[in-house]
Amino acid sequence: NPRRPDCSEAVALSRAAALEAHSNHPLARAFRHLPIEQTASGVISQPSGGLHGYIDGRAWVIGNARFVQLMTPGMEPQDDNSDIWLADEHDWYARFQIEDGLRRDAALAVAAVKANGMDAHIFSGDSEAAVASAARELGIDEWRSRQSAADKLKGIRSVQQQGHTVL
């Protein structure tokens, strides 16, 4: 969804693809099939946030709403949902709505874990609604949403400190 008059969908997608080409985050795969017409340089990844870099000498940022707001002083507050935001140094430029479904074998894997007497937990960076839906579909009672990488590690260590082995 392009926001500004100087932004077409094709330009927004091209800029997003140029930045996301520097990421190994699973959501970056959503941009891998797009043509990259501009090169992003000086790209720095911020775990649990997004990327910032330069395209044609202009600063750009892509990531979750919280991260983009921190990096873009003029950006108006946005809802903190699962969307990916693209902004320059002045304001947000476009928003991408990406849905990431469960793997086909997820239910089978969780069933196998439970059949072996183990518990399943979800520690995810996704929105509460998305994680709650996945947990409900998979029959997982223990879940946490909006987790940073550090939060996920903390959750795993907490389970380990309770004497459980984590797979």
C-alpha positions, 0 to 999 in steps of 0.5 A, a space after each residue: 500500500 503506497 502512501 505518498 504520491 511519489 511512490 508507485 507500487 513497483 517502486 516501493 516493491 523494488 526498494 523493499 527488495 533491494 533492502 531485504 536482499 541483505 536479510 536472512 530473516 524468513 520474511 525477507 523471502 517474500 521479496 526474493 522473487 522481485 526484481 531489484 532495480 536499485 542497489 542498497 548499500 550500507 545496510 545494517 540489520 537490527 534483530 527483531 526490528 528490520 533493516 536500514 540502508 541507503 538507496 541512491 544516497 537516501 536513507 531507507 528503513 524497512 521493518 516492523 512499525 516500532 523499528 521504523 518509527 524509531 528510525 524515522 523521526 517524522 513518522 506518525 505512530 502506526 498500529 503495531 501489527 505484523 505488517 512490514 513498513 518502508 520509510 525514508 528519513 521523513 515519513 513512511 512510504 509503503 506498508 506490506 501485509 504479509 501472511 505466513 501460514 503454518 508449514 504443512 507438516 506442523 500439525 504432524 510434528 506437534 502431534 509427534 512431540 505430544 505423543 512422545 510425552 513432550 510439551 510444545 511451546 511457541 515463542 514467536 515474533 509475530 502478532 498476538 492474533 497470528 500466534 494465538 491462531 497458530 497455537 489454537 490450530 496446533 493444540 499448543 497451550 504455551 505460547 508467547 507473541 511479539 518476542 524478540 530474539 533475546 526474549 525467545 532465548 530467555 523463554 527457552 532458558 526458562 523452560 530449561 531451568 525447569 529441568 526440561 530438555 529443549 529440542 
